Amino acid sequence: MNDQYDVIVVGGGPAGYMAALRAARLGGRAALVEMDTLGGTCLNRGCIPTKTYLKTAEYIRRLGDYSRRGIRLGSTGFTFDMPAARAEKQRVVRALVGGVQGLVKAGGIDYFNTRGTVRADKTVVLGSGETLSARAVIYAGGSVTSRLPVEGLDLPGVITSDDLLDADTVPDSMVIVGGGVIGVEMASAFAAFGCKITIVELADTVLPMLDEEISKSMGKLLEQQGVRLQTGKSLERISRDSGGLTVHLAGGAQLAAEKVLVAVGRSPDLSGVEELGLALDRGCVRVDEGMRSSLPWLYAPGDVNGRSMLAHAAFHMGEVAAANALGRGEKADLRFVPSCVYTSPEIGCVGLTEAQARRRHEILVGRFPFSGNGRALAGGHSQGFVKVVAGAKYGQLLGVHILGPDAAELINEAAALMAMEITVHELKDIIHGHPTFSEALMEAAADCLGECLHLPRRT
């Protein structure tokens, strides 16, 4: 069979659609196969819908500041209309999906809205039975919700984040199993909507993958927002009776709730390449820096390779995979990929945690609180801090961790500086606009060296 395409991309999420767009931009004949909706989990059931709800939650939390600023609300307070909030979320998603569809069409990419299965002869069999052939295949199947091997997960009222994002009502109470990014973001949003939230997390803190100081501080802030934390606890089973759901924890503790959200992370979706015998690493497709799998004609960017399950990392990996599928020699450098958590306040992190850095280097640590930042105080956003971890010998930036206003935006400056190998000696002298949140990064760099004039002298 003569190859119909230079590249066939299976999966239309961030890695997949970006790979197709890059392949087309480089002059390749490209096809894109997606069985669901373009944009993948991120756009349809993850990043974008949750951020829309979290912005709504932010508006609700800000209502408490109005009276201090001389704004008088009615004596009846406010009401929350969940169907309207859901409609706004859907509007945002539709707009972005439509944008991706327009880009695919404008790029001259053949789009097939069906399942695609990759065969060993470099063909992709569509759900209709049609077979496509190519010189190279990019498999960007994304990920699926992980499941726990515990009794009761199939009971009515035990839901996934997909279910919760499509709900038209706010439950009175909800236990969230898992204190990772999905769990805390859902807790932050739905606690503001009026739901009584309890998070159950096996580790000793929520967000255990982050810097310990950030994790512990976020846990305290969640509790201040009315979220109950059950950390260091494992789930044994879930039961249901006429009164609702009961979550049974190890040691005999029981939690009653109207809904139970299982948010224990995601696992690579390999359903489209199961017959290929690909080399795997802990259930993920093993790839090199160019996103090439153990089959030289098959590339696997995004969640399927497990290197970084973040949409922005997937964008980059998809572009690299497409370039290499067309004969280039690009590499995906994932050393400085920022991680963002859109709680209230936000979290942004890049590089090594303090604990990781101490195991490898002699280090300096600097901090600057947002309570000392002019714009943060003026805007009522004084919770949190910036933490900079640097090498003691040369001052190289090893990690930056931010808990505070616009942290997901601020962390990108840190990532850019780390990629350019800027040191704290140079960062402390970069003039930042005043008043801005980003001044706190400059101040934390200066504190690494004991030179922050907006903090008391170290003793």
URCORLIN-V716103 format. One record per residue. N is the residue number from 1. SS is DSSP state (h for helix, s for strand, l for the rest). PSI is psi in degrees with one decimal (* if undefined). Layout:
# URCORLIN-V716103
N,SS,PSI + N,SS,PSI
This chain:
# URCORLIN-V716103
1,l,127.7 + 2,l,138.6 + 3,l,128.6 + 4,l,-29.3 + 5,s,155.5 + 6,s,-40.0 + 7,s,132.9 + 8,s,127.3 + 9,s,124.3 + 10,s,113.1 + 11,l,122.8 + 12,l,25.4 + 13,l,-164.6 + 14,h,-45.5 + 15,h,-42.9 + 16,h,-52.0 + 17,h,-31.7 + 18,h,-36.9 + 19,h,-43.2 + 20,h,-43.9 + 21,h,-41.4 + 22,h,-42.2 + 23,h,-44.5 + 24,h,-40.5 + 25,h,-30.1 + 26,l,3.0 + 27,l,7.7 + 28,l,152.7 + 29,l,117.4 + 30,s,143.2 + 31,s,146.5 + 32,s,126.4 + 33,s,123.3 + 34,l,123.4 + 35,l,-17.4 + 36,l,-114.4 + 37,l,139.2 + 38,l,143.1 + 39,l,-20.5 + 40,h,-163.5 + 41,h,-42.8 + 42,h,-53.5 + 43,h,-38.0 + 44,h,-34.1 + 45,h,14.0 + 46,l,-104.5 + 47,h,-54.4 + 48,h,-49.1 + 49,h,-41.7 + 50,h,-37.1 + 51,h,-31.0 + 52,h,-45.1 + 53,h,-38.5 + 54,h,-31.2 + 55,h,-39.5 + 56,h,-42.4 + 57,h,-38.2 + 58,h,-42.1 + 59,h,-42.1 + 60,h,-45.1 + 61,h,-31.0 + 62,h,-16.5 + 63,h,-31.8 + 64,h,-18.5 + 65,h,-13.9 + 66,h,-45.0 + 67,h,-35.8 + 68,h,-23.8 + 69,h,10.4 + 70,l,10.5 + 71,l,121.1 + 72,l,119.5 + 73,l,165.1 + 74,l,156.6 + 75,l,-19.2 + 76,l,-3.7 + 77,l,-134.3 + 78,l,160.2 + 79,l,156.2 + 80,l,127.4 + 81,l,96.4 + 82,h,-42.0 + 83,h,-37.2 + 84,h,-39.7 + 85,h,-40.6 + 86,h,-40.0 + 87,h,-40.0 + 88,h,-40.9 + 89,h,-45.1 + 90,h,-36.4 + 91,h,-44.7 + 92,h,-45.7 + 93,h,-46.6 + 94,h,-39.6 + 95,h,-42.6 + 96,h,-39.4 + 97,h,-43.0 + 98,h,-36.7 + 99,h,-43.4 + 100,h,-43.4 + 101,h,-41.4 + 102,h,-39.7 + 103,h,-41.9 + 104,h,-43.4 + 105,h,-44.8 + 106,h,-28.1 + 107,l,-1.5 + 108,l,26.7 + 109,l,132.1 + 110,s,123.1 + 111,s,130.8 + 112,s,113.8 + 113,l,77.7 + 114,l,170.4 + 115,l,145.2 + 116,s,131.0 + 117,s,126.4 + 118,s,132.1 + 119,l,161.7 + 120,l,-14.7 + 121,l,20.8 + 122,l,33.5 + 123,s,160.8 + 124,s,120.9 + 125,s,123.2 + 126,s,164.5 + 127,l,-26.6 + 128,l,-10.2 + 129,l,-13.1 + 130,l,146.3 + 131,s,130.7 + 132,s,145.6 + 133,s,153.1 + 134,s,162.6 + 135,s,-33.3 + 136,s,153.1 + 137,s,136.9 + 138,s,116.0 + 139,s,112.8 + 140,l,62.0 + 141,l,-8.1 + 142,l,-144.4 + 143,s,165.5 + 144,s,161.0 + 145,s,130.0 + 146,l,150.8 + 147,l,143.8 + 148,l,143.4 + 149,l,62.6 + 150,l,154.8 + 151,s,138.6 + 152,l,1.6 + 153,l,-20.1 + 154,l,6.5 + 155,l,148.6 + 156,l,134.7 + 157,l,-12.6 + 158,s,116.2 + 159,s,166.0 + 160,l,174.1 + 161,h,-31.4 + 162,h,-45.3 + 163,h,-43.7 + 164,h,-38.5 + 165,h,-19.6 + 166,l,4.0 + 167,l,144.8 + 168,l,-5.2 + 169,l,156.5 + 170,l,122.1 + 171,l,151.5 + 172,l,-36.6 + 173,s,150.0 + 174,s,133.5 + 175,s,127.1 + 176,s,118.1 + 177,s,107.0 + 178,l,120.0 + 179,l,30.8 + 180,l,-160.6 + 181,h,-48.2 + 182,h,-45.8 + 183,h,-47.3 + 184,h,-32.4 + 185,h,-42.4 + 186,h,-38.7 + 187,h,-44.2 + 188,h,-42.5 + 189,h,-52.9 + 190,h,-21.6 + 191,h,-39.6 + 192,h,-30.6 + 193,l,-9.3 + 194,l,6.9 + 195,l,139.5 + 196,s,115.2 + 197,s,136.8 + 198,s,128.5 + 199,s,129.7 + 200,s,121.3 + 201,s,131.2 + 202,l,-38.4 + 203,l,172.6 + 204,l,-13.9 + 205,l,159.8 + 206,l,161.2 + 207,l,53.8 + 208,l,-14.7 + 209,l,-11.7 + 210,l,174.2 + 211,l,135.0 + 212,h,-38.4 + 213,h,-38.9 + 214,h,-46.8 + 215,h,-48.4 + 216,h,-39.3 + 217,h,-40.6 + 218,h,-37.8 + 219,h,-42.8 + 220,h,-39.3 + 221,h,-39.1 + 222,h,-42.0 + 223,h,-37.7 + 224,h,-26.4 + 225,l,5.1 + 226,l,5.9 + 227,l,128.0 + 228,s,133.4 + 229,s,132.0 + 230,s,81.6 + 231,s,159.5 + 232,l,24.4 + 233,l,138.7 + 234,l,148.2 + 235,s,129.5 + 236,s,-46.3 + 237,s,168.8 + 238,s,134.2 + 239,s,165.2 + 240,s,138.5 + 241,s,-167.4 + 242,l,-21.7 + 243,l,-6.2 + 244,s,-157.0 + 245,s,146.4 + 246,s,126.7 + 247,s,121.1 + 248,s,120.7 + 249,s,158.1 + 250,l,138.3 + 251,l,-4.4 + 252,l,-7.4 + 253,l,145.7 + 254,s,140.8 + 255,s,127.0 + 256,s,143.1 + 257,s,155.2 + 258,l,-39.7 + 259,s,152.8 + 260,s,117.3 + 261,s,120.6 + 262,s,112.6 + 263,l,65.0 + 264,l,22.3 + 265,l,-172.3 + 266,s,154.7 + 267,s,148.2 + 268,s,140.6 + 269,l,104.5 + 270,l,17.7 + 271,l,-21.8 + 272,l,-4.0 + 273,l,20.0 + 274,l,-27.0 + 275,l,1.8 + 276,l,-14.7 + 277,l,36.0 + 278,l,145.9 + 279,l,131.6 + 280,s,157.1 + 281,s,105.1 + 282,l,44.5 + 283,l,1.2 + 284,s,150.7 + 285,s,126.3 + 286,l,125.5 + 287,l,160.0 + 288,l,-172.6 + 289,l,-17.3 + 290,l,7.2 + 291,l,14.9 + 292,s,132.8 + 293,l,-170.6 + 294,l,-14.6 + 295,l,119.4 + 296,l,-16.6 + 297,l,-0.3 + 298,s,127.9 + 299,s,147.4 + 300,l,81.3 + 301,l,162.6 + 302,h,-157.2 + 303,h,-28.2 + 304,h,-23.9 + 305,h,-6.3 + 306,l,5.1 + 307,l,-39.0 + 308,l,110.0 + 309,l,60.9 + 310,l,140.7 + 311,h,-41.0 + 312,h,-32.1 + 313,h,-37.9 + 314,h,-40.9 + 315,h,-50.9 + 316,h,-45.1 + 317,h,-37.7 + 318,h,-42.8 + 319,h,-42.9 + 320,h,-43.9 + 321,h,-43.2 + 322,h,-44.1 + 323,h,-43.6 + 324,h,-31.7 + 325,h,-23.8 + 326,l,14.7 + 327,l,4.1 + 328,l,178.5 + 329,l,53.5 + 330,l,157.7 + 331,l,146.8 + 332,l,110.1 + 333,l,107.4 + 334,l,18.7 + 335,l,-31.0 + 336,l,43.4 + 337,l,118.8 + 338,l,148.4 + 339,s,136.4 + 340,s,138.6 + 341,s,124.3 + 342,l,49.0 + 343,l,-172.5 + 344,l,104.0 + 345,l,171.2 + 346,s,165.9 + 347,s,138.2 + 348,s,131.3 + 349,s,146.5 + 350,s,142.2 + 351,s,-156.8 + 352,l,144.9 + 353,l,168.1 + 354,h,-42.9 + 355,h,-43.6 + 356,h,-43.3 + 357,h,-39.8 + 358,h,-30.0 + 359,h,-17.1 + 360,h,-23.1 + 361,l,162.1 + 362,l,130.2 + 363,s,163.3 + 364,s,143.2 + 365,s,128.0 + 366,s,148.0 + 367,s,149.3 + 368,s,125.5 + 369,s,145.9 + 370,h,-14.2 + 371,h,-13.6 + 372,h,11.4 + 373,l,125.9 + 374,h,-46.3 + 375,h,-38.0 + 376,h,-44.6 + 377,h,-42.4 + 378,h,-32.2 + 379,h,0.9 + 380,l,31.1 + 381,l,48.5 + 382,l,2.8 + 383,l,143.6 + 384,l,-172.8 + 385,s,166.5 + 386,s,135.1 + 387,s,126.6 + 388,s,129.8 + 389,s,125.0 + 390,s,157.9 + 391,s,138.1 + 392,l,-31.4 + 393,l,-50.7 + 394,l,-11.9 + 395,l,15.0 + 396,s,142.0 + 397,s,119.4 + 398,s,-29.9 + 399,s,145.6 + 400,s,132.9 + 401,s,123.5 + 402,s,129.1 + 403,s,111.3 + 404,s,-170.0 + 405,l,135.0 + 406,l,30.2 + 407,h,-34.7 + 408,h,-22.2 + 409,h,-43.7 + 410,h,-33.4 + 411,h,-21.8 + 412,h,-32.8 + 413,h,-43.9 + 414,h,-43.0 + 415,h,-41.7 + 416,h,-43.4 + 417,h,-38.5 + 418,h,-40.7 + 419,h,-30.2 + 420,l,4.2 + 421,l,36.8 + 422,l,142.6 + 423,s,168.7 + 424,h,-27.0 + 425,h,-38.6 + 426,h,-39.5 + 427,h,-39.6 + 428,l,-19.5 + 429,l,1.5 + 430,l,118.7 + 431,l,122.7 + 432,l,148.9 + 433,l,150.5 + 434,l,135.1 + 435,l,132.2 + 436,l,155.0 + 437,l,-35.0 + 438,l,-16.3 + 439,h,-29.6 + 440,h,-30.3 + 441,h,-45.6 + 442,h,-42.7 + 443,h,-39.4 + 444,h,-36.2 + 445,h,-43.1 + 446,h,-36.2 + 447,h,-29.1 + 448,h,-34.4 + 449,l,5.9 + 450,l,25.8 + 451,l,18.0 + 452,l,111.5 + 453,l,-15.1 + 454,l,11.7 + 455,l,151.0 + 456,l,149.4 + 457,l,136.4 + 458,l,142.7 + 459,l,*
